[in-house]
Amino acid sequence: MRTVLPFFKRGITITILWLTSMILLPLILLIATALQLSASDIWAIMSSERVVASIWLSFKMAFFATIVNVIFGFLLAWVLVRYHFGGKGLINAFIDLPFALPTAVAGIALASLYAPTGFIGSFLESIGIHIAYTPSGITVALIFVSLPFVVRAIQPVLANLDPSYEEAANILGASQWTTLTRVIIPSLLPAIIGGAGMGFARSLGEYGSVIFIAGNVPLVSEIAPLIIMSKLDLYDVQGASVVALLMISISFILIFCINALQWKVGNKMTQVK
């Protein structure tokens, strides 16, 4: 069988060289830099209260942002696929805006909007809700930067979903809620998991949009990327590498589990079909 791109050996060689130079070598250098410290120093950095609090905050806020994006990302994808209305193309383009907008600009805009004197922040302040310069502000920033991953993962799968399944469910007397939860969502589950995983990973590494709205108070609203940048500002490259390596290790385990779950669900659906 002939393929469009011939020469398997050359192709796999280029692939391996590219992945090695772009991913593997930087990771090896990161590990080598961290290992310049003694085991006791590495443990002292990893177990310090400030580092543990920042990593916990990063993962917690990324999780909350992912849950919100899964719900509203599904609704956005549904509206864009199933309905036709004026301005649909404009809304569709706005979803990709976080991809093109510099994260620092997004952070400044969000901080201005949700600050106590901002357009939305002033109203929220009047009812006792504080967003800017709190952990809630981190969640808002992460929702902004990671929403497109969820929408764009669900949208094409939903567009290609065979409507005959929904028609069959209606003919059999299923309610709209039953059709949604037992027919549509299970069919979209691998895409939802994949989009959620990409959005979660994007949220973990976000820095530019967060620092302007978080407040950056140690042990309260300080994220792990800020810890890394703070150590680099003090020329503590080894310490920054230790924190980065710890975060990468935890992220890799979580993303591996998400990918395994996505594969398991997709494989199960294939067997059912």
C-alpha positions, 0 to 999 in steps of 0.5 A: 500500500502506497502512502501520500508521504513515503519513506517511513524510515526517513519520516520516523527519523525526522519525527524522533529528532524533532521530538527529541530536540523540542521536548526530550532535551529541554526536559533532560536539561531541566532534570540535570539542573535540578539534580545539581542540588543535593537530595535534602535541598531538593526535598526542602524546596519541594516540601516548603509551605509556599511551594506546596500551597502554590502548586495546590492552588494551581491544580485546584483553580485549574480543576474548577476552571475545567469544570466550568468550561466543560459545562459552558463549552458544551453549551457553546458548541451545541448552539454553534452546531445545532442553531443558525442565527445572525452573528454566528460567525462572529461568535465562532471567531470570538471563541478563538480570541484567547489563542491570539490575544497576548495573555498579559493583555487578557490579564490586564483587561480581566483585572480592570473588569473585575476590580472593585472599581471595574464594570463587573467588579463594582456590582459584585463588590456591592453584594459582597463578592470579591473576584480580582486579587483573590483565588477566584480571579485566578479561576476567571483568568484560567476559564478565559484562556482554556475555554477554546480547547473544550469548545473546539474539541466538542464542536466537530464531533457534535457536528458529525453526530448522526441525528438518527440516534436522537430520532430513534430515542424520540420515537421510543418515547425518551424525554429530552433529558434522557436523550441528552444524558443517555445518547448525546453525552455518551457519544461526545464523552471522548471529545469532552474528556480530551478537551477537558484534558487539554484545557486543564493542561493549558490552565496549569501553565498559565502565567501572563493572564493570572498575575495581573488578577490574582493578587499574588499573595504568598500562601493565598493567591500565588500560583506555581508559575509565579514561584518559578519566576520569582526564583529565576529573578533571584538567579535560583535556577536550580530551585526553579527547576525543582519546582518546575520538575515537580509540577511537570511530574504531577501534570504528566501523571494526571494527563496520562490518566486523562488520556487513558480514560479517554482511550478507554471510553472511546474503545468501549464506545467502538465495541458497543457500535 
